[in-house]
Amino acid sequence: MAPPSVRLFVEVRLPRAWPSRKDRGDREAIIEELDAIGIGECGGSGGGMGAFDFSYEVQDEEEAREMIECVIRERLGDVEFTIDAFPEYPE
């Protein structure tokens, strides 16, 4: 039996209220790379209020967190970000 899935919500802090075109491009590149790695299913993305964000439904939380941090650091360097976990509920 597969372990229960977890929704990881990632928020990357920005020095401005709304994501710029470059910020949105960076977010999409991060999502594309995480999709190529295969960490899970992207649940969407957005931005505003000084951040951009995206989420993933994953099976292996620890491995997914490591991959997310690695990709963000490779693409954006030393930015402030958080990764919060929420349990998935059956539909």
C-alpha positions in Angstrom: 0.0 0.0 0.0 1.3 3.4 -1.0 2.0 5.9 1.8 -0.5 8.7 2.2 0.2 11.7 0.0 1.1 15.1 1.4 0.5 18.5 -0.2 3.7 20.7 0.0 3.1 24.4 -0.3 6.2 26.4 -1.3 6.4 30.2 -0.8 9.4 32.2 -2.1 9.7 35.7 -0.7 10.2 38.6 -3.1 11.5 42.2 -2.5 8.3 43.6 -4.1 4.5 43.2 -3.7 3.8 41.4 -7.0 6.0 39.0 -9.0 7.7 40.5 -12.0 7.8 38.9 -15.4 11.2 37.4 -14.4 9.9 36.1 -11.1 7.0 34.4 -12.9 9.5 32.9 -15.4 11.7 31.7 -12.6 8.7 30.1 -10.9 7.7 28.3 -14.1 11.2 27.1 -14.7 11.3 25.7 -11.1 8.0 23.9 -11.7 9.2 22.5 -15.0 12.4 21.1 -13.5 10.5 19.6 -10.5 8.0 18.0 -13.0 10.9 16.6 -15.0 12.4 15.1 -11.8 9.0 13.6 -11.0 8.6 14.6 -7.4 4.8 14.5 -7.6 1.8 16.4 -9.1 1.9 20.2 -9.2 -1.3 21.5 -7.6 -1.0 25.1 -9.0 0.9 28.3 -8.5 0.3 32.0 -7.8 1.8 35.1 -6.5 1.2 38.4 -4.7 1.7 40.0 -1.3 5.5 39.8 -1.6 5.9 36.2 -2.7 5.3 33.7 -5.4 4.1 30.2 -4.6 3.4 26.7 -5.9 2.3 23.4 -4.4 2.9 19.7 -5.1 1.1 16.5 -4.0 3.9 14.1 -3.1 4.3 10.6 -1.7 7.9 11.0 -0.2 7.8 14.2 1.7 11.5 14.2 2.8 12.8 13.5 -0.7 10.5 16.1 -2.3 11.6 18.8 0.2 15.2 18.1 -0.6 14.6 18.3 -4.4 12.5 21.5 -4.0 15.3 23.2 -1.9 18.0 22.1 -4.4 16.2 23.4 -7.4 15.3 26.7 -5.7 18.9 27.2 -4.6 20.3 26.4 -8.0 17.9 28.8 -9.8 17.6 31.6 -7.3 20.5 31.4 -4.9 20.1 32.6 -1.4 16.4 33.5 -1.3 14.1 33.2 1.6 11.4 30.5 1.2 9.2 28.2 3.2 7.9 24.7 2.6 4.7 23.8 4.6 3.1 20.4 4.6 -0.6 19.6 4.6 -2.2 16.2 4.6 -4.2 15.2 1.6 -7.8 14.2 2.2 -9.6 11.5 0.2 -12.1 12.8 -2.3 
